[in-house]
Amino acid sequence: MAVPLEIVILAGSPRSLSYTRSLARRIGDVLRRDGARVALIDLHETPLPPLNPELRGSARTHPDAGVATLLRLAAAADAYVLASPTYHNSYAGVLKNALDYLSIHDFRYRPVGLAGHGGRSTQAVDHLRQVVRGVLGVSIPTQVCTQVSDYAGAPGDAGFYDVVDTDILDRIERFSKELLLFAEHMRDLRAVAESPR
Ligand SMILES: Cc1cc2nc3c(=O)[nH]c(=O)nc-3n(C[C@H](O)[C@H](O)[C@H](O)COP(=O)(O)O)c2cc1C
């Protein structure tokens, strides 16, 4: 049996009750159903300290447990999902802080799926595309951008809003399949690119 793909999802809302986190969880559920292993880092539950580049260390040595977990998961990632609310026509600062702990080493030859929440604006994901290019990741073409009416009116018992809009649900299906297709091919490409010549 093929080795499952490892996907790391960063949910970039600092709010406790968050549409972005609900979207990230839904995407994670679909990726799992499609055969991937998924780890979700919720930047509300696991707030990371502001980056001090002098403390940038390895997963084993970093003094903050959340940062150490991020570095450990990134080291094994075949692909990422970055999900953010729209903040001031862009993506959230807590997500930028998390990404600044990572590097080209974590993203090269790895696909990245982008998701945003806020009036179906693409501003957050548009800006994330630039950041992903900067660390040599490959953003997949399909992205998911939602608005409040794409969700059930009230959160469920677990504190998540269910995605109910059928177009968005279809798009999440396409997003998942595309991310896994890219991840599978790029894992092979990585093995060739990183093998000694
Ligand atoms: C600092 C800040 C800036 C925001 N800027 C925008 C914006 O530029 N455009 C927009 O549509 N919504 C903006 N919003 C609204 C958020 O996108 C909205 O509250 C969204 O639900 C937050 O996502 P969450 O539910 O995942 O926390 C802003 C909210 C905050 C707190």
PDBQT file of the ligand as one rigid body, heavy atoms in Angstrom, charges set to zero:
ROOT
HETATM    1  C1  LIG A 201      -8.209  43.351  12.275  1.00  0.00    +0.000 C 
HETATM    2  C2  LIG A 201      -9.330  42.945  11.377  1.00  0.00    +0.000 A 
HETATM    3  C3  LIG A 201      -9.331  43.347  10.068  1.00  0.00    +0.000 A 
HETATM    4  C4  LIG A 201     -10.364  42.946   9.190  1.00  0.00    +0.000 A 
HETATM    5  N1  LIG A 201     -10.313  43.336   7.895  1.00  0.00    +0.000 NA
HETATM    6  C5  LIG A 201     -11.259  42.887   7.022  1.00  0.00    +0.000 A 
HETATM    7  C6  LIG A 201     -11.198  43.227   5.640  1.00  0.00    +0.000 A 
HETATM    8  O1  LIG A 201     -10.308  43.918   5.200  1.00  0.00    +0.000 OA
HETATM    9  N2  LIG A 201     -12.165  42.721   4.824  1.00  0.00    +0.000 N 
HETATM   10  C7  LIG A 201     -13.177  41.914   5.290  1.00  0.00    +0.000 A 
HETATM   11  O2  LIG A 201     -14.027  41.486   4.493  1.00  0.00    +0.000 OA
HETATM   12  N3  LIG A 201     -13.259  41.600   6.603  1.00  0.00    +0.000 NA
HETATM   13  C8  LIG A 201     -12.330  42.060   7.478  1.00  0.00    +0.000 A 
HETATM   14  N4  LIG A 201     -12.391  41.711   8.793  1.00  0.00    +0.000 N 
HETATM   15  C9  LIG A 201     -13.480  40.836   9.241  1.00  0.00    +0.000 C 
HETATM   16  C10 LIG A 201     -13.032  39.385   9.333  1.00  0.00    +0.000 C 
HETATM   17  O3  LIG A 201     -12.623  38.897   8.083  1.00  0.00    +0.000 OA
HETATM   18  C11 LIG A 201     -14.207  38.562   9.873  1.00  0.00    +0.000 C 
HETATM   19  O4  LIG A 201     -14.445  38.949  11.202  1.00  0.00    +0.000 OA
HETATM   20  C12 LIG A 201     -13.991  37.072   9.801  1.00  0.00    +0.000 C 
HETATM   21  O5  LIG A 201     -15.130  36.426  10.273  1.00  0.00    +0.000 OA
HETATM   22  C13 LIG A 201     -12.834  36.637  10.641  1.00  0.00    +0.000 C 
HETATM   23  O6  LIG A 201     -12.618  35.259  10.385  1.00  0.00    +0.000 OA
HETATM   24  P1  LIG A 201     -12.775  34.177  11.546  1.00  0.00    +0.000 P 
HETATM   25  O7  LIG A 201     -14.248  33.999  11.795  1.00  0.00    +0.000 OA
HETATM   26  O8  LIG A 201     -12.149  32.969  10.974  1.00  0.00    +0.000 OA
HETATM   27  O9  LIG A 201     -12.057  34.707  12.754  1.00  0.00    +0.000 OA
HETATM   28  C14 LIG A 201     -11.405  42.115   9.680  1.00  0.00    +0.000 A 
HETATM   29  C15 LIG A 201     -11.397  41.723  11.024  1.00  0.00    +0.000 A 
HETATM   30  C16 LIG A 201     -10.367  42.120  11.860  1.00  0.00    +0.000 A 
HETATM   31  C17 LIG A 201     -10.367  41.646  13.305  1.00  0.00    +0.000 C 
ENDROOT
TORSDOF 0
